[in-house]
Amino acid sequence: MPHTPSGGARVGTAAEDAGQGSGPMSIGAVLQALREEFPEVTVSKIRFLEAEGLVEPARTPAGYRKFRAEDVARLSHVLRMQRDHYLPLKVIREQLAGAADGTCPPAVPPSSDEPEGAGTARELAGPPAAVRLDREELLAAVSAAPDELAAWEEYGLLRAGQDGRYGHGELAAARLVAQLGRHGLEARHLRALKICADRQLDLAEQTVASLRRHPDARTRELADGRVRELAELSARLYAAFVQAVPGTSGD
């Protein structure tokens, strides 16, 4: 089942797989159904989403959870909206509550006339400022523990805003840091990458310093776009350097 970062993945894919079963599913079976598309999902994440009211599985007399196919579809939608569109749980909950027929609304498709490279620029620019995650939502989104987040912040890998919440950039960084952590790379190992990124951003700002001082407002606005473009090119150059290392390009 291919991962579709743009949001074009079919809604209910995991539920269709689950529907092939013989009846209600245990939380372990749900985990297996979801992991093909969401390999980082955990039992704790599913329980957290239940505690947040995003899914309400039935319970046996003994208290065991029993998930229906529609519960798995709902979980898939929530995870997809977090992964592809960086929506906080509050917004996703409101979307689900507003679905009159009780089914999951489809993922937001990309614009058909979006120019090449616009997706990367959009990710660098970030979503509207209103989309903000608190600590619990960030931890749930990346399946991390509080002590891991504390270490990331201690080493300067990410930082909450003045409102105590995290934006798109912090979420994207946290996802990658968490993935690297599962391969044994700790926050202290990644500090050098953050320092390098900060230096590249400083260099980009130096190149647009004259634009930011220009008396024309439109010219000053060009500076932000130029910085994003330079950041994107720097990221692509870093990836090219890594791929050029013998043994990493697959040649």
Disulfide bonds with the S-S distance in Angstrom:
none
